[in-house]
Amino acid sequence: MGWKTLDEMDLAGKTVLTRVDINVPVDNGRVTDTTRIDRIVPTVEAILSAGGKPMLIAHFGRPKGKVVDAMSLRQIVPALESALGHTVQFIETLEGAEAMTEEARAAEVLLMENIRFYPGEEANDPDFAARIAGLGDIYCNDAFSAAHRAHASTEAIARLLPCCAGRLMQAELQALEAALGAPKRPVAAVVGGAKVSTKLDLLGNLVGKVDKLVIGGGMANTFLAAQGLSVGKSLCEHEMADTAREIMAKAGAAGCEIILPSDVVIAQDFKAGAPSETVPAHACPDDAMILDAGAGSIARINAAFEASQTLIWNGPLGAFEIEPFDTATNAAAAHAAALTRTGKLTSVAGGGDTVAALNQAGAAEAFTYISTAGGAFLEWMEGKALPGVEALNT
C-alpha cells in the first residue's frame, strides 16, 4: 500500500481538493438516487473535523469539453447539502475559483462546476492540472470509479500536490487487496453476463489467480457449446468457441477449476413466467433456450463457496431480470451472504448488473464489500493498472 490516507495528512487550515464521483441519476432537476452522494459523506466529514475545507471536484455526464447546461452540477447542490448537513457553495467557473468571493471563502464546503466542461480534463493536460492544483493545498482522491481514467483531476493533479485517498477510495482499495491482492485461500470467483467477448481479459486474469471459477449467464452457453454440447437457440457466441477452449486449457494448467452448469433451466420464450423445465446440460432441445442454471448446478456453486475463504463476484448466473430465471442468482447470492455473515467468507462484488442482482436477491448488505465502480472495478479485476490509483503512489 503505497498511498496515504486522510489520517496521515495535516489538514488544519488547508483547502483539500477532493475528487468525488457524484455522477447521479437526475430527473427533472431532482436527484433520484443519492447512493453516490451518500458514500462521499465520511470523507467530507473527516476533512471538516480535521479543520480542512473540502473543495469538491466532480464530473457529470459526458459534455466532451463543452458547457452543457443540462449537465451542470448546480442541480446536485440541494441533495448534496441534505446528505452532508452543511452549506455547499457552488463555484461556476475555474476563474471564479481562482478569485473567490468572501461568501465562497466563508462556506463550509465548496463545489466546482462539472470539471468535464473543460477540454483539459479528459486530455489530462498538465497546464490545466496545474491551474486546478493552484486552488488548494492537498489533493484527496475519493473517486475510485473514475480511477481507470487518466484525467487531469484524477491523475496529473496527484503529481502536483501532497495527495491521499479518501475514505471511499481507501475502503475500495483495501477490499480489492483482500480479494485478489493478498486473499485468504481458497478463492472462488463468479463471472456471469451475456458475452465472453466482453470479459476476455477478466477471465484470462482470473484463471491464474483463483482456485475455482464459476461461469454463468449467456457466457456459460458459449463454454458448453465449446465442449460440443447443443445449446439450442440460446444466447451463445459460437465464434468464441476456440477462445473458450483456450481459457479452459489455461485454467487447467493453472490448477483453477472451472464450474459450468451441469443442469440448466430451459424455455421456449424469453419472458416472465414462461413455461420452463430443468434438463441436464447436454440435453437442451434445438428449439429451446437456456435461461438459468438448475438446482444441481446451484448445489455445486454453493459447495464451491463453502470450500472457499474469499469470493469475487461479477455478473448474474442467469436471466435474473425475469422470474423464474433469477433462481440461481438469488440462491447463490443468498448462500454467499449467509457464509459472509458467519465470518466464513470474505465476499467482494462489483459491476452494474451485479449490484442490481445482489440487491434483488436481498444479499448485497451482507457482502463484505460492494463496489459501485463499474469500469474501474472490471479493469482492476482484469489485472490492469489504474492511473488514478498509481498516481497516489507517487
C-alpha positions in Angstrom: 0.0 0.0 0.0 2.0 3.0 -1.3 -0.8 5.5 -0.9 -1.6 7.7 2.2 -4.9 8.0 4.0 -6.6 11.2 5.2 -5.4 10.3 8.7 -1.8 10.7 7.6 -2.3 14.3 6.3 -2.2 17.6 8.2 -5.5 19.2 7.0 -5.9 22.0 9.5 -6.4 25.3 7.8 -5.9 23.7 4.4 -8.1 23.6 1.3 -8.4 20.0 0.3 -9.2 19.4 -3.4 -11.4 16.4 -3.2 -12.2 14.4 -6.4 -15.5 12.7 -5.9 -18.0 10.7 -8.0 -21.4 12.3 -7.7 -22.5 11.4 -11.2 -26.0 10.5 -10.0 -29.3 10.0 -11.9 -31.4 13.1 -12.2 -35.0 13.5 -13.4 -36.4 17.0 -14.0 -33.6 18.5 -11.9 -34.1 16.2 -9.0 -31.6 13.5 -7.9 -33.4 10.2 -7.9 -30.7 8.0 -6.3 -28.3 9.5 -3.8 -26.1 6.4 -3.3 -23.0 8.0 -4.7 -23.6 11.2 -2.7 -24.1 9.3 0.5 -20.8 7.4 0.0 -18.7 10.6 0.0 -20.1 11.8 3.3 -17.4 10.1 5.5 -14.6 11.8 3.5 -16.1 15.3 3.7 -16.8 14.8 7.4 -13.2 13.7 8.0 -11.8 16.7 6.3 -14.1 19.1 8.1 -13.4 17.6 11.5 -9.7 17.9 10.9 -10.0 21.6 10.3 -9.8 21.4 6.5 -12.1 22.9 3.8 -13.2 20.4 1.1 -13.4 21.8 -2.4 -15.3 19.1 -4.3 -14.2 18.3 -7.9 -16.5 16.1 -10.0 -17.9 15.3 -13.4 -21.5 14.8 -14.5 -22.3 13.0 -17.8 -20.1 13.4 -20.8 -20.1 17.0 -22.1 -16.9 16.4 -24.0 -15.1 19.6 -23.0 -18.1 22.0 -23.6 -20.5 23.7 -21.3 -23.8 21.8 -21.4 -26.4 23.4 -19.1 -28.2 20.1 -18.6 -25.0 18.6 -17.2 -24.4 21.3 -14.6 -23.6 20.2 -11.1 -25.7 23.1 -9.8 -28.7 20.7 -9.8 -26.9 18.4 -7.4 -26.4 21.1 -4.7 -29.7 20.5 -2.8 -29.1 16.8 -2.5 -25.5 17.3 -1.5 -26.4 19.8 1.2 -29.1 17.4 2.5 -26.7 14.5 2.7 -23.8 16.4 4.2 -25.7 18.6 6.6 -23.5 21.5 5.6 -23.9 24.5 3.3 -22.4 24.0 -0.1 -21.1 26.9 -2.1 -21.3 26.3 -5.9 -18.5 27.8 -8.0 -19.5 28.3 -11.6 -16.1 28.7 -13.3 -12.5 28.0 -12.8 -11.8 31.7 -12.9 -14.4 32.1 -10.1 -12.5 29.5 -8.1 -9.2 31.4 -8.7 -10.7 34.7 -7.4 -13.2 33.6 -4.8 -15.7 35.9 -3.2 -15.9 36.4 0.6 -19.1 34.4 0.5 -17.4 31.5 -1.1 -14.5 31.7 1.3 -16.9 31.5 4.3 -18.7 28.4 3.0 -18.1 25.1 4.8 -18.0 23.0 1.6 -17.2 24.2 -2.0 -18.3 22.5 -5.2 -16.7 23.2 -8.5 -18.8 23.1 -11.7 -18.6 20.0 -13.9 -14.8 19.5 -14.5 -15.5 17.9 -17.8 -16.8 21.2 -19.2 -13.1 21.9 -19.7 -11.3 20.1 -22.6 -8.1 19.9 -20.5 -9.7 17.5 -18.1 -10.1 14.4 -20.3 -6.9 15.4 -22.2 -5.0 15.1 -18.9 -3.5 18.5 -19.8 -0.6 19.3 -17.4 -1.3 23.1 -17.6 -4.9 22.6 -16.7 -4.0 20.3 -13.9 -1.6 23.0 -12.6 -4.5 25.5 -12.6 -6.6 23.2 -10.5 -3.8 22.4 -8.2 -3.3 26.1 -7.6 -6.7 26.2 -5.9 -5.7 24.1 -2.9 -3.1 22.7 -0.6 -3.8 19.0 -0.6 -5.3 16.6 -3.1 -7.6 13.8 -2.0 -9.0 11.2 -4.5 -12.2 9.6 -3.3 -13.4 8.6 -6.8 -12.3 5.0 -7.3 -15.0 4.7 -10.0 -13.0 7.3 -12.1 -9.6 5.8 -11.3 -9.3 4.0 -14.6 -9.3 7.3 -16.4 -6.0 9.2 -16.8 -7.6 12.7 -16.5 -6.3 15.9 -15.1 -8.4 15.7 -11.9 -7.6 12.0 -11.3 -4.0 11.6 -12.4 -2.0 14.7 -13.3 -3.0 16.7 -10.3 -1.9 14.0 -7.9 1.7 14.6 -9.0 1.5 18.3 -8.2 0.3 18.3 -4.5 0.6 16.2 -1.4 -2.0 13.5 -2.0 -4.1 10.9 -0.3 -7.0 8.5 -0.7 -10.4 9.5 0.7 -12.5 7.1 2.9 -14.4 5.5 0.0 -11.2 5.1 -2.1 -9.4 3.6 0.9 -12.3 1.2 1.6 -12.4 0.1 -2.1 -8.7 -0.4 -2.3 -8.5 -2.4 0.9 -11.4 -4.6 -0.1 -9.9 -5.3 -3.5 -6.5 -6.0 -2.0 -8.2 -8.5 0.4 -10.0 -10.1 -2.6 -7.2 -10.5 -5.1 -4.0 -8.9 -3.9 -3.4 -11.0 -0.9 -6.5 -13.0 -0.4 -7.3 -15.8 2.1 -7.4 -19.0 0.0 -9.1 -20.8 -1.5 -10.5 -18.1 -3.7 -13.7 -18.5 -5.8 -14.9 -16.2 -8.5 -18.3 -15.9 -10.2 -18.3 -14.4 -13.6 -21.6 -14.1 -15.4 -23.3 -12.0 -18.0 -24.1 -12.3 -21.7 -20.9 -12.4 -23.6 -17.5 -14.0 -23.3 -16.1 -11.4 -25.8 -16.7 -8.5 -23.3 -14.9 -10.3 -20.4 -11.9 -12.0 -22.1 -9.3 -10.0 -20.2 -11.1 -10.7 -17.0 -11.4 -14.4 -17.5 -7.7 -14.6 -18.6 -6.5 -12.9 -15.5 -8.8 -14.7 -13.0 -7.9 -18.3 -14.1 -4.3 -17.6 -13.0 -5.4 -16.1 -9.6 -8.4 -18.0 -8.3 -8.9 -21.6 -7.3 -12.5 -22.0 -8.6 -14.2 -20.1 -11.4 -18.0 -20.2 -11.7 -19.1 -19.2 -15.2 -22.8 -18.3 -15.6 -25.3 -16.5 -17.8 -25.0 -16.4 -21.5 -21.3 -16.8 -21.2 -21.7 -20.3 -19.8 -23.6 -21.3 -23.0 -20.5 -20.4 -25.1 -18.4 -22.7 -22.9 -20.9 -25.5 -23.1 -21.0 -25.2 -26.9 -17.2 -25.2 -27.0 -17.4 -28.6 -25.3 -19.6 -29.9 -28.1 -22.9 -29.6 -26.3 -26.0 -28.3 -28.1 -27.4 -25.1 -26.6 -30.4 -24.8 -28.9 -31.4 -21.3 -29.6 -29.7 -19.9 -26.5 -27.7 -16.7 -26.4 -24.3 -18.1 -27.4 -21.1 -16.7 -29.2 -20.3 -19.8 -31.2 -17.4 -17.9 -32.9 -15.7 -17.7 -29.5 -15.5 -21.5 -29.1 -11.8 -21.6 -29.7 -11.2 -18.8 -27.2 -13.4 -20.6 -24.6 -11.3 -23.8 -25.0 -8.1 -21.8 -24.6 -9.4 -20.3 -21.4 -10.3 -23.8 -20.1 -6.8 -25.1 -21.0 -5.2 -22.1 -19.3 -7.3 -22.8 -16.2 -6.3 -26.5 -16.2 -2.6 -25.6 -16.4 -3.0 -23.1 -13.5 -4.9 -25.5 -11.3 -8.1 -23.5 -11.5 -11.3 -25.5 -11.5 -14.0 -24.1 -13.9 -17.5 -24.8 -12.8 -20.1 -24.8 -15.6 -23.8 -25.6 -15.3 -24.4 -29.4 -15.1 -28.1 -28.9 -15.4 -30.0 -26.0 -17.0 -33.4 -24.3 -16.9 -34.8 -24.1 -20.4 -37.8 -22.4 -22.0 -39.2 -21.7 -25.5 -39.7 -18.0 -24.8 -37.7 -15.3 -23.1 -40.4 -13.7 -20.9 -41.5 -13.6 -17.3 -43.4 -16.7 -16.2 -42.7 -18.7 -19.4 -43.2 -22.4 -19.0 -39.8 -23.9 -18.2 -38.2 -27.2 -17.2 -34.8 -28.3 -15.9 -32.7 -30.7 -18.0 -29.1 -32.0 -18.0 -26.7 -29.5 -19.7 -26.2 -32.0 -22.5 -29.9 -32.3 -23.2 -31.1 -28.8 -24.4 -33.5 -29.3 -27.3 -32.8 -27.4 -30.5 -35.9 -25.2 -30.2 -35.3 -24.2 -26.5 -33.1 -21.6 -24.9 -31.0 -21.9 -21.7 -32.1 -19.1 -19.3 -30.7 -20.2 -15.9 -28.7 -22.8 -14.0 -30.5 -25.7 -12.5 -30.8 -27.0 -8.9 -27.8 -29.4 -9.3 -25.6 -26.5 -10.5 -26.7 -24.3 -7.6 -25.7 -27.0 -5.2 -22.2 -27.3 -6.9 -21.8 -23.5 -6.7 -22.8 -23.4 -3.1 -20.4 -26.2 -2.3 -17.6 -24.2 -4.0 -18.4 -21.2 -1.8 -18.3 -23.4 1.3 -14.9 -24.7 0.3 -13.5 -21.1 -0.2 -12.5 -18.3 2.1 -12.7 -15.5 -0.5 -15.3 -14.8 -3.2 -15.2 -12.3 -6.0 -18.5 -11.8 -7.9 -19.1 -10.1 -11.3 -22.3 -10.7 -13.2 -25.5 -12.7 -12.8 -25.8 -16.5 -13.3 -29.0 -16.4 -15.5 -31.6 -14.0 -16.9 -32.1 -12.6 -13.4 -34.3 -9.7 -14.6 -37.3 -12.1 -15.1 -38.8 -14.8 -13.0 -38.3 -17.7 -12.6 -34.9 -17.3 -14.3 -33.5 -15.4 -11.3 -33.4 -18.5 -9.2 -29.8 -19.5 -9.5 -28.5 -15.9 -8.9 -30.8 -15.4 -5.9 -30.0 -18.8 -4.3 -26.2 -18.5 -4.8 -26.2 -14.9 -3.6 -28.2 -15.8 -0.5 -25.7 -18.6 0.3 -22.7 -16.4 -0.2 -24.4 -13.8 2.1 -25.1 -16.4 4.8 -21.4 -17.6 4.7 -20.3 -13.9 4.9 -22.5 -13.2 7.9 -21.0 -16.1 9.9 -17.4 -14.9 9.1 -16.6 -17.9 6.9 -16.3 -15.9 3.6 -14.9 -12.6 2.5 -17.1 -11.5 -0.3 -16.5 -8.7 -2.8 -18.8 -7.9 -5.7 -19.0 -5.2 -8.4 -20.3 -4.1 -11.7 -23.7 -2.6 -12.6 -25.7 -5.8 -13.2 -24.0 -7.5 -10.3 -25.1 -4.8 -7.8 -28.7 -4.9 -9.2 -28.8 -8.7 -9.0 -27.5 -8.8 -5.4 -29.9 -6.1 -4.3 -32.7 -8.0 -5.9 -31.6 -11.2 -4.1 -31.6 -9.2 -0.8 -27.9 -10.3 -0.4 -26.0 -7.1 -1.0 -25.9 -5.7 2.5 -24.3 -8.9 3.9 -21.5 -8.9 1.4 -18.1 -7.7 2.8 -17.9 -5.0 0.1 -20.0 -4.0 -2.9 -18.2 -1.8 -5.4 -20.3 0.8 -7.3 -17.4 1.4 -9.6 -18.3 -0.4 -12.9 -15.4 0.2 -15.3 -12.7 0.7 -12.7 -13.7 -2.5 -10.8 -13.6 -4.5 -14.0 -10.2 -3.2 -15.1 -8.8 -3.9 -11.6 -10.2 -7.5 -11.9 -8.5 -7.7 -15.3 -5.2 -7.0 -13.6 -4.8 -3.6 -15.2 -3.0 -0.7 -13.5 -5.4 2.1 -12.7 -3.9 5.6 -13.4 -5.8 7.3 -10.6 -4.5 4.8 -8.1 -1.0 4.7 -9.5 -0.7 8.5 -9.2 -1.5 8.3 -5.4 1.6 6.1 -5.0 4.0 8.9 -6.2 
